[in-house]
Amino acid sequence: MTAQRAFAERWSSLDPTADVRVIHSIEEAIDTARALTKGIEGGQKVHTLITGSLHLVGGALGILEKADAL
């Protein structure tokens, strides 16, 4: 996770107001993004950017598509 932490530090230096996190699994990352929306009022949206390998993005899409099917 060394590279991920370095990228997170760089992003935080570019935008000190951003909530930048390094999370260890796809499922945990999606759960964290969903939890962020719980306290938001007035229909505001949380934008989440998923970047990385096709394996990572494909895994995230698989989780999200199954959730939409429920």
C-alpha angles and dihedrals in degrees: 000000000000095000092046092052091049091051091047091052091049093049090049090052090052093048113019091183093059120105098229119183136174109214126187103221139033092235093051091048093052091046089051092051091049092048090055090062094056096080097041118109133196099035096290115161133225114221115209124191117206113195134167140071125353086252092059097042092042091051091051092048090050091054093045094046092052090050091052090052093060 
